[in-house]
Amino acid sequence: MNLVYVSPQYQVVEYAGERGGFELINRQLGVGTYLRGEMADKFRRSLSDVFQEEPTEELVDEFLGNFDELMRQPAVFH
């Protein structure tokens, strides 16, 4: 498990291994989604492109906002 990004609005965690992928959480709404397979690969490449330019928190949050429609699962914080 690797915490990739955290802001007041979003959290992104990457999981390694055969069933690895990305967990995206909208912290304000308390919902999230899990991306794996081809979708996780595309997300990884896109996120890498965003981070190449030393982005602001607002820019990263704007990028993650593109995935809000996928974030439907209630998030349970432990």
CYANA upper distance limits for C-alpha pairs under 8 A (distance plus 0.5 A):
  1 MET  CA     13 VAL  CA      7.18
  1 MET  CA     14 GLU  CA      6.20
  1 MET  CA     15 TYR  CA      5.13
  1 MET  CA     16 ALA  CA      7.04
  2 ASN  CA     13 VAL  CA      6.07
  2 ASN  CA     14 GLU  CA      5.56
  2 ASN  CA     15 TYR  CA      6.95
  3 LEU  CA     11 GLN  CA      8.33
  3 LEU  CA     12 VAL  CA      6.74
  3 LEU  CA     13 VAL  CA      5.03
  3 LEU  CA     14 GLU  CA      6.92
  4 VAL  CA     11 GLN  CA      8.25
  4 VAL  CA     12 VAL  CA      5.92
  4 VAL  CA     13 VAL  CA      5.93
  4 VAL  CA     14 GLU  CA      7.02
  5 TYR  CA     10 TYR  CA      8.10
  5 TYR  CA     11 GLN  CA      6.04
  5 TYR  CA     12 VAL  CA      5.55
  5 TYR  CA     13 VAL  CA      7.62
  6 VAL  CA     10 TYR  CA      6.25
  6 VAL  CA     11 GLN  CA      4.84
  6 VAL  CA     12 VAL  CA      6.95
  7 SER  CA     11 GLN  CA      6.88
  7 SER  CA     57 GLU  CA      7.68
  7 SER  CA     61 ASP  CA      8.37
  8 PRO  CA     27 ARG  CA      7.35
  8 PRO  CA     28 GLN  CA      7.95
  9 GLN  CA     26 ASN  CA      6.40
  9 GLN  CA     27 ARG  CA      5.75
  9 GLN  CA     28 GLN  CA      6.17
  9 GLN  CA     61 ASP  CA      7.55
 10 TYR  CA     24 LEU  CA      7.78
 10 TYR  CA     25 ILE  CA      6.06
 10 TYR  CA     26 ASN  CA      5.23
 10 TYR  CA     27 ARG  CA      5.83
 10 TYR  CA     28 GLN  CA      8.21
 10 TYR  CA     61 ASP  CA      7.29
 10 TYR  CA     64 LEU  CA      7.98
 11 GLN  CA     24 LEU  CA      6.48
 11 GLN  CA     25 ILE  CA      5.61
 11 GLN  CA     26 ASN  CA      7.22
 11 GLN  CA     27 ARG  CA      7.36
 12 VAL  CA     22 PHE  CA      7.26
 12 VAL  CA     23 GLU  CA      6.21
 12 VAL  CA     24 LEU  CA      5.31
 12 VAL  CA     25 ILE  CA      6.95
 13 VAL  CA     22 PHE  CA      6.12
 13 VAL  CA     23 GLU  CA      5.66
 13 VAL  CA     24 LEU  CA      7.26
 14 GLU  CA     20 GLY  CA      7.81
 14 GLU  CA     21 GLY  CA      6.27
 14 GLU  CA     22 PHE  CA      5.02
 14 GLU  CA     23 GLU  CA      6.94
 15 TYR  CA     19 ARG  CA      8.41
 15 TYR  CA     20 GLY  CA      5.18
 15 TYR  CA     21 GLY  CA      5.74
 15 TYR  CA     22 PHE  CA      6.65
 15 TYR  CA     23 GLU  CA      8.37
 16 ALA  CA     20 GLY  CA      4.91
 16 ALA  CA     21 GLY  CA      7.22
 19 ARG  CA     36 ARG  CA      7.79
 20 GLY  CA     36 ARG  CA      6.90
 21 GLY  CA     34 TYR  CA      7.44
 21 GLY  CA     35 LEU  CA      5.95
 21 GLY  CA     36 ARG  CA      4.82
 21 GLY  CA     37 GLY  CA      7.52
 21 GLY  CA     40 ALA  CA      6.06
 22 PHE  CA     34 TYR  CA      6.11
 22 PHE  CA     35 LEU  CA      5.56
 22 PHE  CA     36 ARG  CA      7.01
 22 PHE  CA     40 ALA  CA      6.79
 23 GLU  CA     32 GLY  CA      7.54
 23 GLU  CA     33 THR  CA      6.32
 23 GLU  CA     34 TYR  CA      4.96
 23 GLU  CA     35 LEU  CA      6.87
 24 LEU  CA     32 GLY  CA      5.81
 24 LEU  CA     33 THR  CA      5.91
 24 LEU  CA     34 TYR  CA      6.81
 24 LEU  CA     35 LEU  CA      8.36
 24 LEU  CA     71 MET  CA      7.85
 25 ILE  CA     30 GLY  CA      7.59
 25 ILE  CA     31 VAL  CA      6.31
 25 ILE  CA     32 GLY  CA      4.61
 25 ILE  CA     33 THR  CA      7.18
 25 ILE  CA     71 MET  CA      7.60
 25 ILE  CA     75 ALA  CA      7.60
 26 ASN  CA     30 GLY  CA      6.29
 26 ASN  CA     31 VAL  CA      5.98
 26 ASN  CA     32 GLY  CA      6.37
 26 ASN  CA     68 ASP  CA      7.91
 26 ASN  CA     71 MET  CA      7.72
 27 ARG  CA     31 VAL  CA      7.44
 30 GLY  CA     74 PRO  CA      6.45
 30 GLY  CA     75 ALA  CA      5.71
 30 GLY  CA     76 VAL  CA      8.26
 31 VAL  CA     71 MET  CA      6.08
 31 VAL  CA     72 ARG  CA      6.13
 31 VAL  CA     73 GLN  CA      5.72
 31 VAL  CA     74 PRO  CA      4.83
 31 VAL  CA     75 ALA  CA      5.23
 32 GLY  CA     70 LEU  CA      8.01
 32 GLY  CA     71 MET  CA      4.66
 32 GLY  CA     72 ARG  CA      6.36
 32 GLY  CA     73 GLN  CA      5.71
 32 GLY  CA     74 PRO  CA      6.85
 32 GLY  CA     75 ALA  CA      6.32
 33 THR  CA     70 LEU  CA      6.71
 33 THR  CA     71 MET  CA      5.22
 33 THR  CA     72 ARG  CA      7.07
 33 THR  CA     73 GLN  CA      6.53
 35 LEU  CA     39 MET  CA      6.50
 35 LEU  CA     40 ALA  CA      5.45
 36 ARG  CA     40 ALA  CA      4.95
 36 ARG  CA     41 ASP  CA      7.92
 37 GLY  CA     41 ASP  CA      6.87
 38 GLU  CA     42 LYS  CA      6.75
 39 MET  CA     43 PHE  CA      6.61
 40 ALA  CA     44 ARG  CA      6.52
 41 ASP  CA     45 ARG  CA      6.87
 42 LYS  CA     46 SER  CA      6.66
 43 PHE  CA     47 LEU  CA      6.43
 44 ARG  CA     48 SER  CA      6.51
 45 ARG  CA     49 ASP  CA      6.78
 46 SER  CA     50 VAL  CA      6.88
 47 LEU  CA     51 PHE  CA      6.77
 48 SER  CA     52 GLN  CA      6.68
 49 ASP  CA     53 GLU  CA      7.93
 50 VAL  CA     54 GLU  CA      8.19
 50 VAL  CA     55 PRO  CA      7.23
 50 VAL  CA     60 VAL  CA      7.55
 50 VAL  CA     63 PHE  CA      8.44
 51 PHE  CA     55 PRO  CA      6.51
 55 PRO  CA     59 LEU  CA      6.43
 55 PRO  CA     60 VAL  CA      7.06
 56 THR  CA     60 VAL  CA      7.02
 57 GLU  CA     61 ASP  CA      6.55
 58 GLU  CA     62 GLU  CA      6.52
 59 LEU  CA     63 PHE  CA      6.79
 60 VAL  CA     64 LEU  CA      6.72
 61 ASP  CA     65 GLY  CA      6.48
 62 GLU  CA     66 ASN  CA      7.48
 63 PHE  CA     67 PHE  CA      8.38
 64 LEU  CA     68 ASP  CA      7.67
 67 PHE  CA     71 MET  CA      7.26
